């Protein structure tokens, strides 16, 4: 669990709990909808649950598949190289398909492609690669 200070109480706790479940719902949709991120929503959910429900935070961290990625994010490891390749491939594939379907509306197609390129840039250059981080940490010891 992440130390977020004292547990929220009253209406604030309910806000964080609702936000956590909303993020879980969005992450669940992302599991089946190509191009919609999954892990980022579960990272948000774990953060919300850390402020409202340690039980649900443990549940998110223990989920098979996504739990280890949320824990890696919290540890500053970022994403595995394989996960980055899959994420970028899915983003670009979904954006290309959406742009082709929206070919009659050039503004929508351009927006979709632009957002996919921004997402690709972010994943490739701003999100740490876990293998690189671990190699750096090993070299520092």
Residue, then its C-alpha position, 0 to 999 in steps of 0.5 A: x500500500x502507498x502511504x497517502x497520509x490519514x484515511x479520508x473520512x465522511x463525504x471525502x472518503x465516499x468521493x475517493x471510493x466512488x472515483x476508485x470504482x469509476x476507474x475500475x469500471x473504465x479499466x474493465x472496459x479497457x480490457x475489451x475495447x482496443x485502444x482504451x488503456x487499462x492499466x492507467x485506470x487501475x493505477x488511478x483506482x489503487x490511488x483512490x482506494x489508498x485514500x478510502x479503502x485499504x481492502x479495495x486497494x489490496x484487491x487492485x494490487x492483487x489482481x492477476x495481470x494488472x496488479x503487478x503492473x500497478x505495483x511496478x508503477x508505484x515502485x518507479x519501474x514504469x512498463x516492461x518493454x513488451x508491454x510498451x510494444x503492445x500498448x503502442x501497437x494497440x493504440x496505433x491500430x485502434x487509431x488507424x481503424x477509427x481514422x479509416x472509419x471516420x474518413x468522411x470527417x477529416x477533422x475527426x480522423x486527424x484528431x484521432x491520429x494526433x491523439x494516438x501520436x501523442x499517446x505513443x510519444x508519451x509511452x515511448x519517451x516519458x514512461x520508464x522502461x522497467x528493464x532499463x530502470x532495473x539495470x540502472x539500479x543494479x549498476x548503482x549498487 
